[in-house]
Amino acid sequence: LLFSESGLDLDTYRYCLYGGYDPDTEVVTNQWRLGESFLVYNEESGEYEYDWSRDAASQAMLQAALDRGVSTVVLFANSPHYSMCRNGRSSGHESGTETNIEPDRYQDYADYFLDITEHFISQGVPVKYISPINEPQWGWGGESPAQEGCHYEAEEAVALLKIFAKEIISRGLDVKLCALESGNIGDTAKNYYNLMMADEDISKVLGMC
């Protein structure tokens, strides 16, 4: 129904890189709104390590799509990994109106996202676009957050995407930035896009997906 010529004949698949969560501190109560991250804390080593067996159900669905002819994969994220967030949660800042990642963690987020991107590509997944920011205009978080999300002001979004752009080029990755996946098509979005297009580094790797 999704991927065959007799159905919707989709050729693109969006795969979510979940920000993960610490079950002892997470405040999202709906388990269907929480996802596993590949980056997992190892209590023995005291460090975060990649575990590619995580998020098995989503990986199985991705493979099913590839088996049925999907030729383009977009990796996207609603939030940085929870360990990089200001409050240790991927569900947004407590204020509901502030970003949940400090500028000094932007590089960590880019490295994390692109490490996963390189892994997927090494496994033969046709990743052509990456989208590290999703609907930045909204005030994710607050007292009762319902899901993952991270707010960014336009200047914050551009500063983060600039680091992603430089890292894409540095790593020689054949992927484009799909940014932003906006939650608004009005004047608010235009401010983000105008700042992005004015940045030379971002413009080099910006794509439409």
FISEVO-597902 format. One line per 4 residues: their letters; for each residue x, y, z of N, C-alpha, C. Coordinates in steps of 0.2 Angstrom, whole numbers, always signed. Layout:
N
A	X Y Z X Y Z X Y Z | ... .
***
This chain:
209
LLFS	+4 -6 +0 +0 +0 +0 +4 +6 +0 | +10 +6 +3 +14 +12 +3 +19 +12 -2 | +22 +7 -4 +28 +7 -9 +27 +4 -16 | +22 +1 -17 +21 -3 -23 +18 +2 -28 .
ESGL	+18 +0 -35 +15 +4 -40 +7 +4 -39 | +5 -1 -37 -2 -2 -36 -5 +2 -29 | +0 +5 -25 -1 +9 -20 +1 +16 -21 | +4 +19 -16 +6 +26 -16 +13 +26 -20 .
DLDT	+16 +21 -21 +23 +21 -25 +28 +26 -22 | +28 +26 -15 +33 +31 -12 +40 +29 -13 | +44 +34 -14 +51 +33 -16 +56 +36 -10 | +53 +39 -5 +57 +42 +0 +55 +40 +7 .
YRYC	+60 +39 +11 +58 +37 +18 +61 +41 +23 | +58 +44 +28 +61 +48 +33 +62 +44 +39 | +68 +44 +42 +70 +39 +48 +71 +44 +53 | +68 +43 +59 +69 +48 +65 +75 +45 +69 .
LYGG	+80 +49 +70 +85 +48 +75 +83 +51 +82 | +80 +46 +86 +77 +48 +92 +83 +51 +97 | +81 +56 +101 +85 +59 +106 +87 +54 +112 | +82 +49 +113 +83 +45 +118 +81 +48 +125 .
YDPD	+81 +44 +130 +79 +47 +137 +82 +43 +142 | +83 +46 +148 +84 +43 +154 +78 +41 +158 | +76 +35 +159 +70 +33 +162 +69 +36 +169 | +74 +38 +172 +74 +41 +179 +72 +48 +179 .
TEVV	+73 +51 +174 +72 +59 +173 +66 +61 +168 | +64 +56 +164 +60 +58 +158 +53 +60 +161 | +50 +65 +158 +43 +67 +160 +38 +66 +155 | +40 +63 +149 +35 +61 +144 +32 +55 +147 .
TNQW	+25 +55 +147 +22 +49 +150 +19 +44 +145 | +18 +46 +139 +16 +42 +134 +22 +38 +130 | +22 +32 +132 +28 +28 +129 +28 +27 +122 | +22 +28 +118 +22 +29 +111 +26 +35 +108 .
RLGE	+27 +40 +113 +30 +46 +111 +38 +46 +112 | +40 +40 +115 +47 +40 +117 +51 +35 +112 | +57 +36 +110 +61 +32 +105 +68 +30 +108 | +70 +25 +106 +77 +23 +108 +82 +27 +103 .
SFLV	+88 +29 +107 +93 +32 +103 +99 +26 +102 | +103 +27 +97 +108 +23 +96 +114 +24 +101 | +114 +30 +104 +119 +32 +108 +117 +30 +115 | +120 +26 +119 +118 +23 +125 +123 +24 +130 .
YNEE	+121 +25 +136 +126 +26 +142 +128 +19 +144 | +135 +18 +145 +138 +12 +147 +140 +13 +155 | +136 +10 +159 +138 +11 +166 +144 +8 +168 | +147 +3 +165 +154 +1 +167 +159 +5 +165 .
SGEY	+159 +8 +159 +164 +13 +156 +163 +20 +158 | +156 +21 +160 +155 +28 +162 +155 +33 +156 | +154 +30 +150 +154 +34 +143 +148 +32 +139 | +146 +36 +134 +141 +35 +130 +144 +31 +124 .
EYDW	+141 +26 +121 +143 +22 +116 +138 +20 +111 | +139 +19 +105 +134 +17 +100 +132 +10 +100 | +126 +9 +100 +123 +2 +100 +119 +2 +94 | +121 -1 +88 +117 -1 +82 +111 -6 +82 .
SRDA	+111 -10 +87 +105 -15 +88 +99 -11 +91 | +100 -5 +93 +94 -1 +96 +89 +1 +90 | +83 +3 +93 +78 +5 +88 +76 +0 +83 | +76 -7 +85 +76 -12 +80 +69 -12 +76 .
ASQA	+64 -10 +79 +57 -10 +75 +58 -5 +69 | +60 +1 +71 +61 +6 +66 +66 +4 +60 | +71 +1 +62 +76 -2 +57 +73 -7 +53 | +69 -11 +56 +65 -16 +51 +61 -13 +46 .
MLQA	+57 -8 +48 +53 -4 +44 +57 -1 +38 | +62 +2 +40 +67 +5 +35 +69 +0 +30 | +71 -6 +32 +73 -11 +28 +68 -13 +23 | +62 -14 +26 +56 -16 +22 +55 -11 +17 .
ALDR	+56 -5 +18 +55 +1 +13 +60 +0 +7 | +66 -1 +10 +72 -2 +5 +71 -8 +0 | +68 -13 +3 +67 -19 -1 +61 -18 -6 | +57 -13 -5 +52 -12 -10 +53 -6 -14 .
GVST	+60 -4 -15 +62 +1 -20 +63 +8 -18 | +63 +9 -11 +64 +16 -9 +71 +18 -11 | +72 +24 -14 +79 +26 -16 +82 +32 -13 | +78 +35 -8 +80 +41 -5 +78 +40 +3 .
VVLF	+83 +41 +7 +81 +41 +14 +84 +48 +17 | +79 +51 +21 +80 +57 +25 +81 +55 +32 | +87 +57 +35 +88 +56 +42 +86 +63 +46 | +81 +62 +51 +79 +68 +54 +79 +67 +62 .
ANSP	+79 +73 +65 +79 +72 +73 +74 +78 +75 | +70 +77 +80 +66 +82 +84 +70 +85 +89 | +76 +82 +91 +80 +85 +97 +87 +82 +97 | +91 +86 +99 +98 +83 +100 +97 +77 +105 .
HYSM	+102 +73 +106 +103 +67 +111 +102 +70 +118 | +98 +67 +122 +96 +70 +129 +102 +72 +133 | +108 +68 +132 +114 +70 +136 +117 +77 +134 | +115 +79 +128 +117 +86 +125 +113 +91 +127 .
CRNG	+107 +90 +130 +102 +95 +131 +103 +98 +138 | +101 +104 +139 +102 +108 +145 +99 +105 +151 | +93 +102 +150 +90 +99 +156 +90 +91 +156 | +94 +88 +152 +95 +81 +151 +89 +77 +149 .
RSSG	+85 +81 +145 +79 +78 +142 +78 +80 +135 | +76 +76 +131 +75 +77 +124 +68 +80 +122 | +64 +81 +127 +57 +84 +126 +56 +91 +127 | +62 +95 +127 +61 +102 +127 +63 +105 +133 .
HESG	+64 +112 +133 +66 +115 +139 +60 +116 +144 | +61 +117 +150 +56 +118 +155 +52 +124 +154 | +55 +129 +151 +51 +136 +150 +46 +135 +144 | +48 +130 +140 +43 +129 +134 +45 +134 +128 .
TETN	+49 +139 +130 +51 +144 +125 +58 +145 +123 | +62 +141 +127 +70 +142 +126 +72 +136 +122 | +78 +137 +119 +81 +131 +116 +84 +127 +122 | +85 +120 +120 +87 +116 +125 +94 +113 +124 .
IEPD	+98 +117 +120 +105 +115 +119 +109 +121 +119 | +115 +121 +123 +120 +126 +123 +124 +126 +117 | +126 +132 +115 +131 +133 +109 +137 +128 +109 | +140 +127 +115 +146 +123 +116 +144 +116 +115 .
RYQD	+138 +114 +114 +137 +107 +112 +134 +106 +105 | +135 +111 +101 +133 +111 +94 +137 +106 +90 | +144 +106 +91 +148 +102 +88 +147 +95 +90 | +146 +94 +96 +144 +87 +99 +138 +84 +95 .
YADY	+133 +88 +94 +127 +86 +91 +128 +84 +84 | +132 +89 +80 +134 +87 +73 +138 +81 +73 | +143 +80 +77 +147 +74 +77 +142 +68 +78 | +138 +68 +83 +133 +62 +84 +129 +61 +78 .
FLDI	+126 +66 +75 +121 +65 +70 +125 +62 +64 | +131 +65 +62 +134 +63 +56 +138 +56 +57 | +140 +54 +63 +142 +48 +65 +137 +42 +63 | +131 +44 +65 +125 +39 +63 +124 +39 +56 .
TEHF	+124 +45 +53 +124 +46 +45 +129 +41 +42 | +135 +42 +44 +140 +38 +41 +139 +30 +42 | +137 +28 +48 +135 +21 +49 +130 +19 +44 | +124 +23 +43 +119 +21 +39 +121 +20 +32 .
ISQG	+125 +25 +29 +128 +25 +23 +133 +18 +22 | +137 +17 +27 +141 +11 +26 +137 +4 +26 | +131 +5 +28 +126 -1 +28 +122 -1 +21 | +124 +3 +17 +120 +3 +10 +114 +7 +10 .
VPVK	+112 +11 +16 +106 +15 +16 +107 +21 +12 | +103 +22 +7 +104 +28 +2 +102 +35 +6 | +106 +37 +11 +104 +43 +14 +106 +49 +10 | +102 +53 +8 +103 +59 +3 +102 +65 +7 .
YISP	+98 +65 +12 +97 +72 +16 +97 +70 +23 | +99 +75 +27 +99 +75 +34 +95 +81 +36 | +91 +81 +42 +87 +86 +44 +88 +86 +52 | +93 +90 +55 +94 +90 +62 +89 +94 +66 .
INEP	+85 +98 +62 +81 +103 +66 +74 +102 +63 | +69 +101 +68 +62 +100 +66 +57 +105 +69 | +54 +109 +65 +49 +113 +68 +52 +118 +74 | +57 +122 +72 +60 +125 +78 +56 +131 +81 .
QWGW	+51 +133 +77 +47 +139 +79 +43 +137 +86 | +41 +131 +86 +36 +130 +92 +40 +129 +99 | +36 +131 +104 +39 +131 +111 +39 +124 +114 | +43 +119 +112 +43 +113 +114 +45 +113 +122 .
GGES	+43 +108 +125 +44 +107 +132 +39 +110 +137 | +40 +114 +142 +35 +116 +146 +34 +111 +152 | +29 +112 +156 +27 +108 +161 +25 +101 +160 | +22 +100 +154 +19 +94 +152 +21 +92 +145 .
PAQE	+27 +91 +144 +29 +90 +137 +26 +83 +134 | +24 +83 +128 +21 +77 +125 +25 +73 +121 | +31 +76 +119 +35 +72 +114 +42 +75 +114 | +47 +72 +110 +53 +76 +108 +52 +82 +105 .
GCHY	+56 +87 +106 +56 +93 +102 +61 +98 +105 | +64 +103 +101 +68 +108 +103 +67 +114 +99 | +66 +119 +103 +65 +126 +100 +72 +129 +98 | +72 +133 +93 +78 +137 +91 +75 +144 +88 .
EAEE	+78 +149 +91 +77 +155 +87 +81 +155 +81 | +80 +159 +76 +83 +159 +70 +90 +159 +70 | +93 +164 +74 +100 +164 +74 +103 +158 +77 | +100 +155 +82 +103 +149 +85 +102 +143 +80 .
AVAL	+97 +143 +76 +96 +138 +71 +102 +138 +66 | +103 +144 +63 +108 +145 +58 +115 +144 +61 | +117 +146 +67 +123 +144 +70 +124 +137 +71 | +119 +133 +72 +120 +126 +73 +121 +123 +66 .
LKIF	+117 +125 +61 +117 +122 +54 +124 +124 +51 | +127 +129 +53 +133 +131 +50 +138 +126 +52 | +138 +124 +58 +143 +119 +60 +141 +112 +57 | +135 +110 +56 +133 +104 +52 +136 +105 +45 .
AKEI	+135 +111 +42 +138 +112 +35 +145 +111 +34 | +149 +114 +39 +156 +113 +39 +158 +106 +40 | +155 +102 +44 +156 +95 +46 +155 +91 +40 | +149 +92 +36 +148 +88 +30 +153 +89 +25 .
ISRG	+156 +95 +24 +161 +96 +19 +167 +93 +22 | +169 +93 +28 +175 +91 +31 +175 +83 +30 | +170 +80 +31 +169 +73 +31 +168 +70 +24 | +167 +74 +19 +166 +72 +12 +160 +68 +11 .
LDVK	+155 +70 +15 +149 +66 +14 +144 +69 +8 | +142 +64 +4 +137 +66 -1 +130 +66 +1 | +129 +71 +6 +122 +72 +8 +121 +80 +8 | +114 +81 +8 +112 +88 +8 +108 +90 +15 .
LCAL	+109 +96 +17 +105 +98 +23 +98 +99 +20 | +93 +96 +24 +86 +97 +23 +84 +102 +28 | +84 +108 +28 +83 +113 +33 +79 +119 +31 | +75 +122 +35 +72 +118 +41 +66 +114 +39 .
ESGN	+65 +109 +43 +58 +106 +42 +53 +110 +46 | +50 +115 +43 +47 +121 +47 +40 +119 +49 | +38 +121 +55 +31 +121 +57 +27 +127 +55 | +30 +131 +51 +26 +137 +50 +28 +139 +43 .
IGDT	+24 +141 +38 +26 +144 +32 +25 +151 +31 | +23 +155 +36 +22 +162 +36 +29 +166 +37 | +28 +172 +40 +33 +176 +40 +39 +174 +45 | +36 +170 +50 +41 +167 +55 +46 +163 +51 .
AKNY	+44 +158 +47 +48 +154 +43 +53 +158 +39 | +51 +163 +36 +55 +167 +31 +61 +170 +34 | +60 +172 +41 +66 +175 +44 +71 +169 +45 | +69 +163 +46 +74 +158 +47 +78 +157 +40 .
YNLM	+74 +156 +35 +76 +155 +28 +81 +160 +26 | +79 +166 +27 +83 +172 +24 +90 +172 +28 | +90 +170 +34 +97 +170 +38 +101 +164 +35 | +97 +158 +34 +101 +153 +31 +104 +154 +24 .
MADE	+100 +157 +20 +102 +158 +13 +108 +163 +13 | +108 +167 +18 +114 +172 +18 +120 +170 +20 | +120 +163 +23 +126 +160 +26 +129 +156 +20 | +136 +158 +18 +139 +154 +13 +140 +147 +14 .
DISK	+142 +145 +20 +143 +138 +22 +137 +134 +21 | +131 +136 +24 +125 +133 +23 +123 +132 +16 | +123 +137 +12 +121 +137 +5 +125 +132 +1 | +131 +130 +3 +135 +125 -1 +131 +118 -1 .
VLGM	+128 +117 +5 +126 +110 +6 +118 +110 +7 | +115 +115 +6 +108 +116 +7 +104 +112 +1 | +99 +108 +2 +95 +104 -3 +88 +104 -1 | +84 +103 -6 +77 +102 -5 +75 +95 -5 .
C	+71 +93 +0 +69 +86 +0 +61 +86 +1 .
***
